[in-house]
């Protein structure tokens, strides 16, 4: 197990849900945190830098990465967590939700890596962790656009592994199944609270992220896939 004490992480979508849980877990490991979210919340974590940032805005992400690097002297870890979802038959999907999923989940991932990568390259021992989904590993009913966005994240991160490994940067897809958060619970997004029973917690996902980041530097974990015991197996 490698110590993360003193490392610097930039986390997108850090204000709630899985992002908040990851921020809390990394803080407990001694990581210094740049926390990017639309609210700019620092979560009350002492020394953390809260940064107001919408990942659809590539300039805002560039500023978030620069602010984190300036505050802490660099960036060693990028956690790409910001994401949105909406479920239902493809022809009935609100087109605003379609655009949002592509803009946040796909473009937001590309923009975040683009913004942080110059700083990660300077680290020499860095990690990119993309919070994808089981929906990025197989097609699921009533999730065509969400799956498309998550497949894009998975493919992008897998491809980056080929070009960044030689620079000491590990690239990992973290692909959980159902997680009980407020994700996609807003009206019109197709998920209701009764769907949350039996799902994993955000802390469960954060534990996996910490596990990935604390592995010895002589190997890398390309993908993790895990689901709650109550969730149906596919394949």
PyMOL commands that set and color helices and strands:
alter all, ss='L'
color gray80, all
select helices_A, chain A and resi 17-28+58-72+90-92+95-123+134-136+144-167+193-196+202-213
alter helices_A, ss='H'
color red, helices_A
select strands_A, chain A and resi 8-12+32-37+49-52+77-80+126-131+169-176+223-226
alter strands_A, ss='S'
color yellow, strands_A
deselect
rebuild
show_as cartoon
